[in-house]
Structures are given as C-alpha cells and as structure tokens.
Amino acid sequence: MNPRQFQQGPIRPPSEADSLLIRTTQGCPWNRCSFCTLFEGMNFSIRPVEDIQRDIWAAKAFYKDRVFTQCFLQDGDSFAMDTGDLLKVLHTLKQAFPELTQISSYGRAQTMSKKSPEEMKAICDAGLNMLYCGMESGAIEVLKKMKKGITPKTILRSAEYAKLAGMKMMTFVIMGLGGKELSEQHVSETAALLNQINPEEIRVLTLAVKPGTELDEMVQQGKFTPLSEVEMVAEQQALIRQLRGINSHYGNYHSINLLTELNGQLPNDQERFLATTERFLTMPPNTQQNFILGRRIHYYGKLDDMSNQLYVDTVERELAKLAHRSPEQLEHVFYQLRQRMI
C-alpha cells in the first residue's frame, strides 16, 4: 500500500473507528473548556478547500478498493467552514467515495446557530447527515463553570436547526461534570434539555479530571469536588429516571464508564437501566469496591462478570494490598485509575 499522503487529526468518536477520516479543520474554534486538553497548544484553523480535496483523493488512492459507508470530518467543528466551501468538500467526498451513506462531524452549538436553516438543509442534502454535539450538560451553571461558551438555549436552537435539516443528532453527556456542588442541577437540567431535543443517540461519558487542566486546578483549590464512582452511578440513575417522552438510543460505550452494559433503546430499556444501576448501588460496599477496582484494572466488563469467582478472588487480593488505606484514599486510587483511561 502506498504511504499515506493525507492528514488525520487526533480525535474521533468511538463509533467512527472504522470510518474514513478526513480533516477539514485543525483544532477547536473554542478550545477553552476547563476540562479539555485535546487541542492544547494548537491554534484553530480551517484548512483550504484545495488541500482537503487533495486529501480526499489521496485517501481514495491509499485505501484503493476498500469500501467506506461512513466518513467523519475532523477536528473540532467542520461547521466553522464557509457553507460554500463545505459543500465543495462534501461533493468531492461523494465523487471519490460514492458508497458513503453517512458523513458526520462535531459541531459547536455556537457555530451552528450562525448557519441559516437553508444552509443547514443544503449541508445535509450534500451528505453531512450526522451531527455529534458535545453538550456535556444542560445546566447553565455547569456550562459556565466549565467555560463551554454555550448556553442551553443555544444548544436547543442548534439541535432544532439540525433536525429540521434532516440530520441525525448524537449528544454527549458527562456524568460528574457538576461535581458535588452542582450535581442536582446537572442531572435535572440535562434531563430536561435532552427531553426537549430527543436526539437519535445519547452517549454517556464519566468524568476523569485530566492533570494540568483548569478543572484540575479547581479540584486542588477545593472549588470542585469530584463525585465518587458510586455517586456517579447514582447520578446516572437519577438522569435515566428523569428522561421522559423520548426514543433516543442510550449508550455507555466508552471504557471509562463503570457500567458499560447500560446500552439500549429508550423508553423500552429504561427499566432495565434502572434495575442495573440499583443492583450496583445496593451491593455491600466491599462488593462495590471489588467491582470498581476490577473494572479499572480490566478484569470485569460488566456486573455479570462477578459470577466468575476466580476474577472476584483475584481482584480481592489486589484490594487487600490497599487495605491500609482509608475509604477516601481508596477512592483516590479509583480516581487515578480513571484518569489513566482518558
């Protein structure tokens, strides 16, 4: 195979693992979120259309006869492009890869809300028919504290534009993002916004505070108190309980999530989700600790894996090595293990 002669960015959603990746922008147009370091030190820029088109044809030559049905446009926000330029890119993509049935991109609500409904429709008709929205929270105070640069009203407006255009929408929510201080608002206002949007998919992530971020400084200064593993499960249970009148697919696909079995379709699987979270929350504390450590050191993938007594005993021996630690110190060990999974 010829050496790859086209750019690829640093990130993609987990569900785009087998997709064609084409880079339209470099970095993130905002890049100020308190919890994020993905584009640290990278100035945002929109790549020239000619360079993107050249990359598309280089990808075609590189992959030869491989058939792609999905393409993800990197990096942080393809909607920052001039609409006419984005349409040219989408046209070239369809020329080079006619089998594509889904083209997707991250899109900041603030950027998308500047596009007219007519522009959004044209973009969708040209093939960009899936939007990934890093909503993270529907609570105004959490969004402010995390310096997201958006409001719930902006998120809702951009979602309405996208849906009117015919785009599917996947929203990301981060459990624990309000800390203990804003947990209740984070849950209730996020659920309320999701109920209004009714996205095709809701993807859940569990907060891991990245060292060196502004959020990490807030933790050190006592301005943000992270939730424990158990508290984040309780928070997710409360969120699930408050989702009403929507038919979104709901998923915990990232390995950083503790209960990765919480995947399915709302409202059909809602009671199963609640039963699973309740099963964990009603375990004795030592059993919870065994499962948490086992998940974080890759012995367990789901709660049912605790039926393997060999795994349970092996993890118990690892827990015994930590027996001298207080519950707070043990929780800090879990915190550090979660950080490594970012």
N, C-alpha and C positions, 0 to 999 in steps of 0.2 A: 504494500500500500504506500502511496506517496506520502511524504511528510505533510503534516497538517499546516496549511498556509492561511489559517483564518483565526481570528481572536475568539477566546472564550472568557467569560467573566468568572468571578469567584463563587457565585451562588446560583442555586436553582431550587424550586420546591421539591420535596422528596418524591412527589408523584410524577415529576418530569425526568426521572432517572434515565428513561430510555428515549427521551425526546431529542430531536435536533435542537441544538443550542446556537442561536445567532445573537451576536452582541450589537445592540443598537445604540446604547448609551454606556458611559463609563461612570460608575459610582452612583450616588443617590443625590437628587437635587436638594434634599433637605439635610440629611446627614448630621442631625443634631440631637437625635433621640438619646435620652440619658442611659439607656440600657444596651446600646448597639455599638459594636466596633467593626462591623463588616467592611466598611469602606474608609476606615481610619487612614488619614494621610492621602486620600485620593480625592482630587478635585473633580466635581461633576462636569461632564462634557457630553455633548450629543455628537455622535460620530457622523462624518459626512455621508450622504446617501451613496455616493460612488464607492466609498470604502465598504459599506455594508453590502451593497450589491456584489462587489468583488468577492467578499467573504462567502456570500451565498453560493456563488458558482464554484468557489474553491472547496466549499463543503460538499457540493454535488460531486466534484471530481474525487475528493478524498474518500467519500463513502461509496462511490461507484454505484453498484446495483442495489444497495440497501434501501429498503422502502420505509419511509417515515410517515406516520399518520398524525404525529403531534410535533409541534415546534414551540419552544419557549424563547421569548425575546428577552435578553439580558440587558443591563443590570437592573437598576432600581426602579426605573419608570420610563417605559417607552412612550407613554402619553405626553411626555415633555417635548417630543418631536413636533415640528410643524406638521399639521394634518396632511398636507400635500406630500411631504417627504415620506411620512409613514405609509401613505397609500402606495407610493412608488416601491417601497421596500416590500410591502405585502404582495404587490403584483409580481415582483421578481421572485419572491418565495414560491408563489403558486406556479410560476413558469418552470422553476427548477425542480420543485417537488410537488407535482400535481396531485399526489395521493394524500396530501395533508387535509385532515378533516378538522383539526383543532390547532389554532395558533393562540398562544396565551402570553401574558405579561403581567408583571407587577404594575400597579397604578396607584399613585398617591391621590387621595380624595381631593386635595387642594388643586392638583394639576388637572384632574379630570373635570372638575367643576368649571374650569375655564373653557372647556370644549362645548360647543353648542350641541343640542340634541341631534341636529342634522349631521354634524361632524362625527359624532359617536355612531350614528347609523351607518355612515359611509365606511367607517373603520371596521365595523362589524361585518358589513356586507363584503368587504375586501378580504375577510378571513380571520381577523383578530376577534375571536368569539368567546374567549375565556379570560376573565379578569381575576387576578389574585389581589385581594385587599388586605393589607396589614393593619386591620382595625385595632387589634390588641386589646382595646377596652372601649366600652360605650359610655364610660363615666367621665364627665368633663373634668373633674378634679384630678383623676388619674392621668388623663391625656395631658393636662397642664403640667403635672408633676414630672411626667416622663418626657416633656418637651416634644410631643409628637407634632406640633404645629398644625393640628386639625381639630375640629370640633365634631360632636355627634351630628349636628345639623349638616355639616359639610359631607360627612360620611354618608348620611342618608340621601342627600341630594345626588352625590356621585353614583350611588347604588341605583337610584331611580333612573338616572340617565343611562346607565349601563343596561339595565333590564329593559327599558323602553327600546333601546337599540337592538335588543335580541341577544345580548351577551349573557353567558353563564357567569356566576359570581361565586368565588370561594373566599371566605373570610377567615382570618387567623385571629385567635383569641389567646391571650397569655394568662394562664392561671397564676395567681400570686402577684400580679403586677401592681396591685394597690397596696401591697404589704398588709400588715395587721391594721395599720391606721385607716385604710380606705377599702378594706375587704368587702364590707357590706354594700357600699356604693358601687364598687367594681362589679359585683355579681348582679345586683338588681338593675343597674343602668345598662350593663352589657346585654343582659337577657332582654330588656325592653327594646333595645335597638335591633337586636337580632330578630325579634318578633316582628318588627316593622319591616325589616329588609327581606326576610325569608330567603336567604341565599341558597343556591343549589347545594353548597357544601360549607360546613363549619369545621375548621381544623383547629384543634386544641394543642397548645404548647404549654409546658411547665417552665416557670421562671427559673433560670440559673443566672445568678449575677456574675457578669464577666469581670474579672480583675482588670483594673485600670479604667473602668467606665465611670461616668459621673454618678451612676447609681451605686457603684461600689463605694465611692466616697461618701454618699449619703448613708450607706449602711454603717461605715466606720464612724461617722459622726452622730449616729443614733437618730437620724432623720427618716430612716426607712427600716422597718423591722420585717425581715423576710418571714414568710409563713413556713411552718414545718411541713414535712412530707404529708403527715396526717391531715394537717389543716388545709393543705391544697386539695386533697381528695374531698374533704368536707366542702370546700369552696366550689369544686366542680359539681358535687352532688346538688348544692344549692342552685347553681346555674342551670343544670339539667331540669331540675324541678320547676323552674320559672320559665322554661321555654314552652310557649303555647301557641297553637294555631299555625305552626309551620311544618313543612315537609322536607326540611333540609337533610342531606346526608351528614352524619356527625362522626368525626374521626379523631382518634388519638394515635396517629401513625408514627410520630417521631419517637425514637428510642428514649428520649429524655423523660417521656411521660411514664408515670408509675403504673397505671392501669391501661395497658395498650389494648386490652380486649374491649374497651369502650368504643366500638365502631359499629355503625349501623344506620338505619333509616328512622328519622322522626316522622310521625309520633309512634310508629309501630314498636320500636325498640326502647322507648323511653323507660318503661317499667323495668326492663332488663338492666339498663344502665343504672337505675336507682338501686336495684337489688344487688348489683355487683359492688357499687360503692358502699352500700350498707353492710355487705358481707365483710369488706375490709375494715370499715370503721368500728364494727362490733367485735373484731378479733381482740384477744388479750394483747396488751402492749408488747409483750415479748414476742408474740407471733407476728405482730405488725413489724417489729424491728427485724425479725428474721426475713420477712418478705422484702422489706425495703432494701436491706443490705444485699440480699440475693438478687434483686433486680439490678442494683447498681454495680454488682460485680459479675453480672451476666450468667447467673445460674437459673433464674426464673424469667420467663417471658410473660407469664400471666398467672393469676391466682391458682388456677388448677394445677400448676406445676409443683405446688407444695404437696401434692399427693405422692410425689417421689421422695420417699424417706431418706434416700441417700443424699439428695440435694439438701434436704432440710438439715440433716446431721452435719453435712459439710459446712453449710452456712453457719450453723450453731457453733461450730468450732472457731470460725472466724469471729463471730460475735464474742466468744469467750475471751479472745485476745483483747477485746475492748471493754471488758467487764469492769476495769478500774475507772472508767470514765463515767462522769455524771450524765444524766439524760440530756442536759444541754450540750455537753461535749460530744456525746454520741450524735446528736442532731447536727452538730457542726461537721462531723465526719461525713454524714449523708450529704450535707451542703457541698462539701469539697468534691465528693464523688460525682455529684450532679454537675458541678462546674466542668469537670473533665469530659462530660458528654455533650458539651455545646458544639 
